């Protein structure tokens, strides 16, 4: 007999196990990231460079990343990521200023 902790449904042709749920989560992350990249590319290709740069650098993207990390790994992982983000800010600014 299938337990609810192992299987989400007992319909023979629609069986979702925890491993599939994890894979679906990463597919959702991929779609979110791909949507942002596609939107930036679309805006830039239609001579809307300022709008493309705004979307690419929106704080909302960072907020979404913080939330996903928090729900996956907790506050300690978010703090570690934020520290890394601050550390990498200087090299990123150097790159932007050199281009």
N, CA, C and O atoms as CSV, one atom per row, in Angstrom:
chain,resi,resn,atom,element,x,y,z
A,1,UNK,N,N,0.831,-1.178,0.000
A,1,UNK,CA,C,0.000,0.000,0.000
A,1,UNK,C,C,0.876,1.242,0.000
A,1,UNK,O,O,1.903,1.275,0.678
A,2,UNK,N,N,0.491,2.243,-0.738
A,2,UNK,CA,C,1.257,3.475,-0.841
A,2,UNK,C,C,0.906,4.415,0.302
A,2,UNK,O,O,-0.267,4.624,0.612
A,3,UNK,N,N,1.929,4.977,0.922
A,3,UNK,CA,C,1.661,5.946,1.980
A,3,UNK,C,C,1.634,7.352,1.403
A,3,UNK,O,O,2.226,7.608,0.354
A,4,UNK,N,N,0.951,8.261,2.081
A,4,UNK,CA,C,0.854,9.638,1.606
A,4,UNK,C,C,2.179,10.369,1.690
A,4,UNK,O,O,2.391,11.335,0.958
A,5,UNK,N,N,3.069,9.939,2.555
A,5,UNK,CA,C,4.365,10.610,2.649
A,5,UNK,C,C,5.266,10.257,1.479
A,5,UNK,O,O,6.172,11.022,1.149
A,6,UNK,N,N,5.041,9.133,0.853
A,6,UNK,CA,C,5.882,8.712,-0.262
A,6,UNK,C,C,5.290,9.089,-1.611
A,6,UNK,O,O,6.021,9.506,-2.509
A,7,UNK,N,N,3.997,8.951,-1.767
A,7,UNK,CA,C,3.357,9.200,-3.056
A,7,UNK,C,C,2.250,10.242,-2.915
A,7,UNK,O,O,1.515,10.245,-1.927
A,8,UNK,N,N,2.137,11.110,-3.888
A,8,UNK,CA,C,1.128,12.160,-3.851
A,8,UNK,C,C,-0.227,11.680,-4.350
A,8,UNK,O,O,-1.261,12.200,-3.931
A,9,UNK,N,N,-0.232,10.710,-5.227
A,9,UNK,CA,C,-1.484,10.210,-5.772
A,9,UNK,C,C,-1.330,8.726,-6.058
A,9,UNK,O,O,-0.228,8.256,-6.338
A,10,UNK,N,N,-2.401,8.006,-5.992
A,10,UNK,CA,C,-2.329,6.573,-6.264
A,10,UNK,C,C,-2.946,6.217,-7.610
A,10,UNK,O,O,-3.136,5.038,-7.911
A,11,UNK,N,N,-3.258,7.219,-8.420
A,11,UNK,CA,C,-3.774,6.949,-9.758
A,11,UNK,C,C,-2.624,6.346,-10.568
A,11,UNK,O,O,-1.567,6.967,-10.676
A,12,UNK,N,N,-2.801,5.159,-11.135
A,12,UNK,CA,C,-1.684,4.449,-11.772
A,12,UNK,C,C,-0.944,5.246,-12.842
A,12,UNK,O,O,0.281,5.150,-12.928
A,13,UNK,N,N,-1.639,6.024,-13.652
A,13,UNK,CA,C,-0.959,6.725,-14.734
A,13,UNK,C,C,-0.452,8.110,-14.315
A,13,UNK,O,O,0.254,8.764,-15.083
A,14,UNK,N,N,-0.800,8.556,-13.120
A,14,UNK,CA,C,-0.296,9.834,-12.609
A,14,UNK,C,C,0.285,9.579,-11.225
A,14,UNK,O,O,-0.374,9.800,-10.209
A,15,UNK,N,N,1.512,9.118,-11.201
A,15,UNK,CA,C,2.172,8.834,-9.938
A,15,UNK,C,C,3.283,9.852,-9.752
A,15,UNK,O,O,4.208,9.920,-10.561
A,16,UNK,N,N,3.197,10.637,-8.697
A,16,UNK,CA,C,4.189,11.668,-8.428
A,16,UNK,C,C,4.885,11.319,-7.122
A,16,UNK,O,O,4.272,11.339,-6.055
A,17,UNK,N,N,6.144,11.007,-7.214
A,17,UNK,CA,C,6.920,10.703,-6.017
A,17,UNK,C,C,7.717,11.941,-5.601
A,17,UNK,O,O,7.805,12.888,-6.382
A,18,UNK,N,N,8.288,11.966,-4.422
A,18,UNK,CA,C,9.023,13.147,-3.948
A,18,UNK,C,C,10.159,13.564,-4.875
A,18,UNK,O,O,10.438,14.757,-5.000
A,19,UNK,N,N,10.819,12.614,-5.524
A,19,UNK,CA,C,11.909,12.952,-6.436
A,19,UNK,C,C,11.403,13.784,-7.609
A,19,UNK,O,O,12.079,14.715,-8.047
A,20,UNK,N,N,10.225,13.454,-8.118
A,20,UNK,CA,C,9.631,14.202,-9.223
A,20,UNK,C,C,9.245,15.595,-8.748
A,20,UNK,O,O,9.394,16.568,-9.487
A,21,UNK,N,N,8.751,15.695,-7.521
A,21,UNK,CA,C,8.392,17.000,-6.969
A,21,UNK,C,C,9.619,17.911,-6.889
A,21,UNK,O,O,9.529,19.102,-7.187
A,22,UNK,N,N,10.748,17.362,-6.492
A,22,UNK,CA,C,11.988,18.134,-6.421
A,22,UNK,C,C,12.402,18.586,-7.814
A,22,UNK,O,O,12.801,19.735,-7.998
A,23,UNK,N,N,12.312,17.703,-8.785
A,23,UNK,CA,C,12.655,18.059,-10.148
A,23,UNK,C,C,11.732,19.153,-10.679
A,23,UNK,O,O,12.193,20.057,-11.376
A,24,UNK,N,N,10.464,19.089,-10.370
A,24,UNK,CA,C,9.514,20.106,-10.815
A,24,UNK,C,C,9.854,21.466,-10.211
A,24,UNK,O,O,9.672,22.500,-10.855
A,25,UNK,N,N,10.341,21.462,-8.992
A,25,UNK,CA,C,10.731,22.700,-8.326
A,25,UNK,C,C,11.872,23.364,-9.097
A,25,UNK,O,O,11.852,24.573,-9.326
A,26,UNK,N,N,12.853,22.576,-9.492
A,26,UNK,CA,C,13.979,23.134,-10.241
A,26,UNK,C,C,13.572,23.551,-11.649
A,26,UNK,O,O,14.143,24.487,-12.208
A,27,UNK,N,N,12.608,22.877,-12.213
A,27,UNK,CA,C,12.073,23.305,-13.509
A,27,UNK,C,C,11.390,24.663,-13.351
A,27,UNK,O,O,11.527,25.524,-14.219
A,28,UNK,N,N,10.667,24.862,-12.267
A,28,UNK,CA,C,10.036,26.162,-12.008
A,28,UNK,C,C,11.085,27.251,-11.858
A,28,UNK,O,O,10.903,28.350,-12.382
A,29,UNK,N,N,12.179,26.974,-11.155
A,29,UNK,CA,C,13.263,27.954,-11.015
A,29,UNK,C,C,13.846,28.290,-12.386
A,29,UNK,O,O,14.136,29.451,-12.675
A,30,UNK,N,N,14.016,27.275,-13.223
A,30,UNK,CA,C,14.551,27.475,-14.562
A,30,UNK,C,C,13.622,28.358,-15.390
A,30,UNK,O,O,14.079,29.244,-16.113
A,31,UNK,N,N,12.328,28.115,-15.282
A,31,UNK,CA,C,11.356,28.914,-16.042
A,31,UNK,C,C,11.370,30.367,-15.569
A,31,UNK,O,O,11.315,31.284,-16.389
A,32,UNK,N,N,11.444,30.585,-14.256
A,32,UNK,CA,C,11.499,31.951,-13.732
A,32,UNK,C,C,12.734,32.672,-14.265
A,32,UNK,O,O,12.634,33.801,-14.746
A,33,UNK,N,N,13.884,32.033,-14.182
A,33,UNK,CA,C,15.118,32.637,-14.685
A,33,UNK,C,C,15.075,32.858,-16.183
A,33,UNK,O,O,15.505,33.903,-16.671
A,34,UNK,N,N,14.562,31.886,-16.915
A,34,UNK,CA,C,14.456,32.014,-18.361
A,34,UNK,C,C,13.518,33.125,-18.780
A,34,UNK,O,O,13.740,33.784,-19.795
A,35,UNK,N,N,12.475,33.334,-18.005
A,35,UNK,CA,C,11.538,34.426,-18.289
A,35,UNK,C,C,12.232,35.769,-18.156
A,35,UNK,O,O,12.041,36.654,-18.990
A,36,UNK,N,N,13.027,35.924,-17.125
A,36,UNK,CA,C,13.747,37.186,-16.925
A,36,UNK,C,C,14.726,37.418,-18.065
A,36,UNK,O,O,14.781,38.517,-18.617
A,37,UNK,N,N,15.503,36.395,-18.427
A,37,UNK,CA,C,16.473,36.530,-19.523
A,37,UNK,C,C,15.752,36.840,-20.836
A,37,UNK,O,O,16.205,37.686,-21.606
A,38,UNK,N,N,14.649,36.171,-21.090
A,38,UNK,CA,C,13.893,36.421,-22.323
A,38,UNK,C,C,13.331,37.830,-22.359
A,38,UNK,O,O,13.364,38.484,-23.402
A,39,UNK,N,N,12.817,38.306,-21.234
A,39,UNK,CA,C,12.273,39.656,-21.171
A,39,UNK,C,C,13.360,40.699,-21.411
A,39,UNK,O,O,13.143,41.666,-22.142
A,40,UNK,N,N,14.516,40.510,-20.806
A,40,UNK,CA,C,15.634,41.446,-21.010
A,40,UNK,C,C,16.069,41.436,-22.467
A,40,UNK,O,O,16.293,42.495,-23.054
A,41,UNK,N,N,16.189,40.257,-23.053
A,41,UNK,CA,C,16.593,40.151,-24.448
A,41,UNK,C,C,15.569,40.799,-25.369
A,41,UNK,O,O,15.934,41.507,-26.307
A,42,UNK,N,N,14.299,40.562,-25.106
A,42,UNK,CA,C,13.238,41.148,-25.918
A,42,UNK,C,C,13.294,42.674,-25.862
A,42,UNK,O,O,13.255,43.340,-26.897
A,43,UNK,N,N,13.385,43.215,-24.668
A,43,UNK,CA,C,13.423,44.666,-24.521
A,43,UNK,C,C,14.658,45.264,-25.187
A,43,UNK,O,O,14.562,46.292,-25.857
A,44,UNK,N,N,15.800,44.640,-25.010
A,44,UNK,CA,C,17.040,45.160,-25.597
A,44,UNK,C,C,17.008,45.091,-27.123
A,44,UNK,O,O,17.517,45.985,-27.798
A,45,UNK,N,N,16.416,44.043,-27.657
A,45,UNK,CA,C,16.370,43.901,-29.116
A,45,UNK,C,C,15.379,44.859,-29.767
A,45,UNK,O,O,15.409,45.057,-30.981
A,46,UNK,N,N,14.510,45.448,-28.970
A,46,UNK,CA,C,13.559,46.428,-29.489
A,46,UNK,C,C,13.948,47.849,-29.089
A,46,UNK,O,O,13.088,48.705,-28.879
A,47,UNK,N,N,15.253,48.084,-28.987
A,47,UNK,CA,C,15.825,49.403,-28.693
A,47,UNK,C,C,15.294,50.013,-27.404
A,47,UNK,O,O,15.078,51.222,-27.323
A,48,UNK,N,N,15.090,49.190,-26.419
A,48,UNK,CA,C,14.662,49.669,-25.100
A,48,UNK,C,C,15.705,49.254,-24.067
A,48,UNK,O,O,15.418,48.528,-23.115
A,49,UNK,N,N,16.924,49.740,-24.288
A,49,UNK,CA,C,18.049,49.365,-23.431
A,49,UNK,C,C,17.862,49.739,-21.980
A,49,UNK,O,O,18.226,48.968,-21.092
A,50,UNK,N,N,17.300,50.913,-21.717
A,50,UNK,CA,C,17.081,51.336,-20.341
A,50,UNK,C,C,16.085,50.418,-19.634
A,50,UNK,O,O,16.292,50.037,-18.482
A,51,UNK,N,N,15.019,50.070,-20.319
A,51,UNK,CA,C,14.029,49.158,-19.727
A,51,UNK,C,C,14.635,47.776,-19.498
A,51,UNK,O,O,14.366,47.135,-18.482
A,52,UNK,N,N,15.457,47.317,-20.450
A,52,UNK,CA,C,16.109,46.017,-20.304
A,52,UNK,C,C,17.057,46.018,-19.109
A,52,UNK,O,O,17.092,45.061,-18.336
A,53,UNK,N,N,17.825,47.095,-18.961
A,53,UNK,CA,C,18.745,47.192,-17.835
A,53,UNK,C,C,17.981,47.255,-16.519
A,53,UNK,O,O,18.415,46.682,-15.519
A,54,UNK,N,N,16.855,47.940,-16.515
A,54,UNK,CA,C,16.045,48.035,-15.302
A,54,UNK,C,C,15.533,46.659,-14.892
A,54,UNK,O,O,15.607,46.296,-13.718
A,55,UNK,N,N,15.020,45.896,-15.843
A,55,UNK,CA,C,14.499,44.559,-15.528
A,55,UNK,C,C,15.626,43.651,-15.051
A,55,UNK,O,O,15.450,42.888,-14.101
A,56,UNK,N,N,16.782,43.732,-15.706
A,56,UNK,CA,C,17.904,42.871,-15.334
A,56,UNK,C,C,18.429,43.185,-13.938
A,56,UNK,O,O,18.937,42.295,-13.256
A,57,UNK,N,N,18.315,44.423,-13.511
A,57,UNK,CA,C,18.871,44.833,-12.216
A,57,UNK,C,C,17.820,45.106,-11.151
A,57,UNK,O,O,18.126,45.690,-10.111
A,58,UNK,N,N,16.598,44.693,-11.397
A,58,UNK,CA,C,15.535,44.950,-10.433
A,58,UNK,C,C,15.828,44.270,-9.098
A,58,UNK,O,O,16.233,43.109,-9.057
A,59,UNK,N,N,15.623,44.996,-8.023
A,59,UNK,CA,C,15.769,44.370,-6.706
A,59,UNK,C,C,14.785,43.221,-6.490
A,59,UNK,O,O,15.006,42.373,-5.625
A,60,UNK,N,N,13.715,43.187,-7.260
A,60,UNK,CA,C,12.732,42.110,-7.123
A,60,UNK,C,C,13.383,40.753,-7.432
A,60,UNK,O,O,13.045,39.747,-6.809
A,61,UNK,N,N,14.301,40.727,-8.380
A,61,UNK,CA,C,14.990,39.483,-8.723
A,61,UNK,C,C,15.782,38.986,-7.517
A,61,UNK,O,O,15.755,37.799,-7.194
A,62,UNK,N,N,16.483,39.895,-6.859
A,62,UNK,CA,C,17.243,39.527,-5.672
A,62,UNK,C,C,16.305,39.078,-4.560
A,62,UNK,O,O,16.606,38.117,-3.851
A,63,UNK,N,N,15.186,39.749,-4.399
A,63,UNK,CA,C,14.212,39.370,-3.383
A,63,UNK,C,C,13.666,37.966,-3.646
A,63,UNK,O,O,13.525,37.171,-2.716
A,64,UNK,N,N,13.362,37.663,-4.892
A,64,UNK,CA,C,12.872,36.323,-5.244
A,64,UNK,C,C,13.942,35.281,-4.916
A,64,UNK,O,O,13.640,34.210,-4.390
A,65,UNK,N,N,15.192,35.610,-5.234
A,65,UNK,CA,C,16.290,34.692,-4.926
A,65,UNK,C,C,16.402,34.466,-3.426
A,65,UNK,O,O,16.556,33.331,-2.976
A,66,UNK,N,N,16.324,35.551,-2.645
A,66,UNK,CA,C,16.364,35.416,-1.186
A,66,UNK,C,C,15.241,34.519,-0.682
A,66,UNK,O,O,15.465,33.660,0.171
A,67,UNK,N,N,14.038,34.714,-1.203
A,67,UNK,CA,C,12.897,33.912,-0.754
A,67,UNK,C,C,13.067,32.436,-1.098
A,67,UNK,O,O,12.780,31.566,-0.277
A,68,UNK,N,N,13.533,32.159,-2.306
A,68,UNK,CA,C,13.723,30.760,-2.701
A,68,UNK,C,C,14.777,30.101,-1.826
A,68,UNK,O,O,14.592,28.976,-1.363
A,69,UNK,N,N,15.891,30.806,-1.598
A,69,UNK,CA,C,16.946,30.248,-0.738
A,69,UNK,C,C,16.420,30.049,0.681
A,69,UNK,O,O,16.697,29.027,1.308
A,70,UNK,N,N,15.660,31.025,1.191
A,70,UNK,CA,C,15.127,30.917,2.544
A,70,UNK,C,C,14.222,29.694,2.684
A,70,UNK,O,O,14.351,28.943,3.651
A,71,UNK,N,N,13.317,29.485,1.743
A,71,UNK,CA,C,12.400,28.359,1.839
A,71,UNK,C,C,13.097,27.028,1.610
A,71,UNK,O,O,12.624,25.992,2.078
A,72,UNK,N,N,14.215,27.045,0.896
A,72,UNK,CA,C,14.966,25.815,0.658
A,72,UNK,C,C,15.883,25.469,1.832
A,72,UNK,O,O,15.954,24.315,2.254
A,73,UNK,N,N,16.598,26.498,2.364
A,73,UNK,CA,C,17.677,26.209,3.308
A,73,UNK,C,C,17.645,27.006,4.598
A,73,UNK,O,O,18.406,26.701,5.516
A,74,UNK,N,N,16.798,28.008,4.700
A,74,UNK,CA,C,16.697,28.753,5.937
A,74,UNK,C,C,17.482,30.055,5.955
A,74,UNK,O,O,18.111,30.442,4.970
A,75,UNK,N,N,17.426,30.717,7.100
A,75,UNK,CA,C,17.993,32.050,7.250
A,75,UNK,C,C,19.511,32.061,7.124
A,75,UNK,O,O,20.071,32.996,6.552
A,76,UNK,N,N,20.180,31.052,7.642
A,76,UNK,CA,C,21.647,31.014,7.588
A,76,UNK,C,C,22.156,31.023,6.147
A,76,UNK,O,O,23.141,31.696,5.843
A,77,UNK,N,N,21.499,30.287,5.270
A,77,UNK,CA,C,21.889,30.253,3.864
A,77,UNK,C,C,21.645,31.599,3.189
A,77,UNK,O,O,22.430,32.012,2.335
A,78,UNK,N,N,20.565,32.288,3.562
A,78,UNK,CA,C,20.276,33.605,2.995
A,78,UNK,C,C,21.340,34.607,3.418
A,78,UNK,O,O,21.805,35.403,2.602
A,79,UNK,N,N,21.726,34.573,4.686
A,79,UNK,CA,C,22.763,35.481,5.180
A,79,UNK,C,C,24.084,35.210,4.464
A,79,UNK,O,O,24.785,36.148,4.084
A,80,UNK,N,N,24.425,33.954,4.283
A,80,UNK,CA,C,25.649,33.595,3.561
A,80,UNK,C,C,25.605,34.107,2.124
A,80,UNK,O,O,26.590,34.652,1.626
A,81,UNK,N,N,24.471,33.932,1.460
A,81,UNK,CA,C,24.313,34.420,0.088
A,81,UNK,C,C,24.417,35.944,0.037
A,81,UNK,O,O,25.062,36.492,-0.857
A,82,UNK,N,N,23.787,36.631,0.991
A,82,UNK,CA,C,23.823,38.097,1.026
A,82,UNK,C,C,25.248,38.595,1.224
A,82,UNK,O,O,25.650,39.575,0.597
A,83,UNK,N,N,26.014,37.936,2.081
A,83,UNK,CA,C,27.418,38.320,2.266
A,83,UNK,C,C,28.194,38.150,0.971
A,83,UNK,O,O,28.980,39.021,0.596
A,84,UNK,N,N,27.980,37.036,0.286
A,84,UNK,CA,C,28.637,36.810,-1.001
A,84,UNK,C,C,28.232,37.835,-2.040
A,84,UNK,O,O,29.045,38.260,-2.861
A,85,UNK,N,N,26.980,38.225,-1.997
A,85,UNK,CA,C,26.467,39.237,-2.922
A,85,UNK,C,C,27.159,40.577,-2.699
A,85,UNK,O,O,27.523,41.261,-3.655
A,86,UNK,N,N,27.336,40.947,-1.440
A,86,UNK,CA,C,28.009,42.208,-1.118
A,86,UNK,C,C,29.487,42.141,-1.525
A,86,UNK,O,O,30.028,43.106,-2.065
A,87,UNK,N,N,30.129,41.012,-1.266
A,87,UNK,CA,C,31.540,40.857,-1.636
A,87,UNK,C,C,31.718,40.957,-3.146
A,87,UNK,O,O,32.673,41.576,-3.615
A,88,UNK,N,N,30.813,40.357,-3.908
A,88,UNK,CA,C,30.935,40.356,-5.371
A,88,UNK,C,C,30.467,41.658,-6.005
A,88,UNK,O,O,30.591,41.828,-7.218
A,89,UNK,N,N,29.934,42.577,-5.211
A,89,UNK,CA,C,29.484,43.856,-5.742
A,89,UNK,C,C,30.644,44.675,-6.315
A,89,UNK,O,O,30.509,45.274,-7.382
A,90,UNK,N,N,31.768,44.705,-5.624
A,90,UNK,CA,C,32.916,45.485,-6.108
A,90,UNK,C,C,33.475,44.963,-7.435
A,90,UNK,O,O,33.682,45.762,-8.348
A,91,UNK,N,N,33.728,43.659,-7.582
A,91,UNK,CA,C,34.177,43.186,-8.900
A,91,UNK,C,C,33.151,43.444,-10.002
A,91,UNK,O,O,33.524,43.744,-11.136
A,92,UNK,N,N,31.860,43.330,-9.674
A,92,UNK,CA,C,30.818,43.579,-10.655
A,92,UNK,C,C,30.839,45.050,-11.092
A,92,UNK,O,O,30.730,45.353,-12.280
A,93,UNK,N,N,30.979,45.954,-10.122
A,93,UNK,CA,C,31.062,47.377,-10.454
A,93,UNK,C,C,32.295,47.677,-11.287
A,93,UNK,O,O,32.226,48.478,-12.219
A,94,UNK,N,N,33.426,47.050,-10.970
A,94,UNK,CA,C,34.635,47.233,-11.767
A,94,UNK,C,C,34.401,46.775,-13.209
A,94,UNK,O,O,34.837,47.437,-14.151
A,95,UNK,N,N,33.729,45.668,-13.375
A,95,UNK,CA,C,33.407,45.177,-14.711
A,95,UNK,C,C,32.502,46.157,-15.450
A,95,UNK,O,O,32.753,46.479,-16.612
A,96,UNK,N,N,31.464,46.625,-14.793
A,96,UNK,CA,C,30.524,47.556,-15.425
A,96,UNK,C,C,31.229,48.837,-15.826
A,96,UNK,O,O,30.984,49.354,-16.916
A,97,UNK,N,N,32.092,49.359,-14.980
A,97,UNK,CA,C,32.795,50.596,-15.296
A,97,UNK,C,C,33.834,50.419,-16.400
A,97,UNK,O,O,34.145,51.369,-17.118
A,98,UNK,N,N,34.372,49.205,-16.536
A,98,UNK,CA,C,35.371,48.979,-17.585
A,98,UNK,C,C,34.738,48.743,-18.954
A,98,UNK,O,O,35.392,48.931,-19.980
A,99,UNK,N,N,33.498,48.341,-18.977
A,99,UNK,CA,C,32.812,48.086,-20.255
A,99,UNK,C,C,32.219,49.343,-20.718
A,99,UNK,O,O,31.589,49.376,-21.775
